[in-house]
């Protein structure tokens, strides 16, 4: 009788890949987790209970076939595991690194609910795909038949790239336009290397180029090239710009030097890691070295900022958040990593204003949690007379992102937006108010997760293929 390969969660404890000591990892921007060894990956994958109704899969935005590739990994069938993994996920090596598994697949693992500790799904996913790259199993797309239709994609972030990959597999000609000098969007310039090393992203960019995707970089739509020109050049257009407009604080002193936006701060740091010339970093404007740093916000971007400041050699790093730890939107795993690295979280605190022409302090008001709002989260309430000043040489605003006004920015008539400024698009297809123009990712749903952008990009690519086929059918009549 064959030895049982699965359901070992009773006899095998949950084990994560080794995490580098905080004193060592805060000295560089390398990823903090080591790779699983083959035996360890197989052992951890074997803990899966192979549920009849896998909640890990249903709570994954991509509905990845997680139990299947866990079983294949446990059986040592890694190339098959990779094929199953990439069938539903365009970038599994990226999701394995940056998805908040504690809120998605792992957080809904059945054996976690029964007290045995979740299967380490994200780490196994990362291991499978990294092994695939090392063994040459990840190949450029080679469609069985080329099609004459072309699609223009505006935005080289995860949504746009996922759509580009999906369309190329169907033989469609794809051109991606992006304002930056490198593709990847926030994967490249918004997420620090200790969560996602940049060669991982550049490797995917190279694969897409070899697959026949054309990239037009340093292209600011509405300035360098009009939206109408792009639309005229292609049979369909996908808007996948993401959301880059920072929510700014409207408080006394908020215009002082030394108060910066999270996206500017993170982009400068990531550009430095590429070896780029970054005058704002070298001047100290976007550099935390030797400074008292205060980051305002409680999401994943705020966690990226505080952990970046630690690595840049800040004297102190504090994070102000108006709710408590249990109610913050960011990943609890990331909070733990930040605390280990020396970040001081100041819970139930909100900025009231700033002192100094060049900022030297944040006026902080203490809060308490009151009645829940419409979403069910407790609303913070001001505690009168509790104000104090927190010293700061650098303040980073990480309060989230909003969409840019694309109709005005691009001079487009007829592109409808919602009251939040996002592009109004059909929920399932991404079809906008303009014929043949689709939209996907954060520019439709608002600031969200990379995995949702990938899902939206794939869905919109399918809808675009239907649109192209319908248009060809009409033309043939």
Buried (B, 14 or more C-beta within 10 A) or exposed (E): EEEEBBBBBEEBEBBBBEEBEBEEBBEEBEBBBEBBEEEBBBBBBBBBBBBEEBBBBEBBBBEBBBBBBBBBBBBBBBEBBBBBBBEBBBBBBBBBBBBBBBBBBBBBBBBBEEEBBBBBBBBBBBBBBBBBBEEEBBEEBEBEEEBEBBBBBBBBBBBBBBBBBBBBBBBBBBBBBBBBEBBBBBBBBBBBBBBBBBEBBBBBBEBBBEBBBBBBEEBEBBEEBBBEEBBEEBBBBBBBBBBBBBBEBEBEBBEBEBBBBBBBBBBBBBBBBBEEEBEBBEEBBBBBEEBBBBBBBBBBBBBBBBBBBBBBEBEBBBBBBBBBBEBBBBBBBBBEBBBBBBBEBBBBBBBBBBBBEEBBBBBBBBBEBEEEEEEEEBBBEBEEEEEEBBBBBBBBBBBBBBBBEBBEBBEBEEBEBEEEBBBBBBEEBBBBBBEBBBBBBBBBBBBBBBBBBBBBBBBBBBBBBEBBEEBEEEEEE
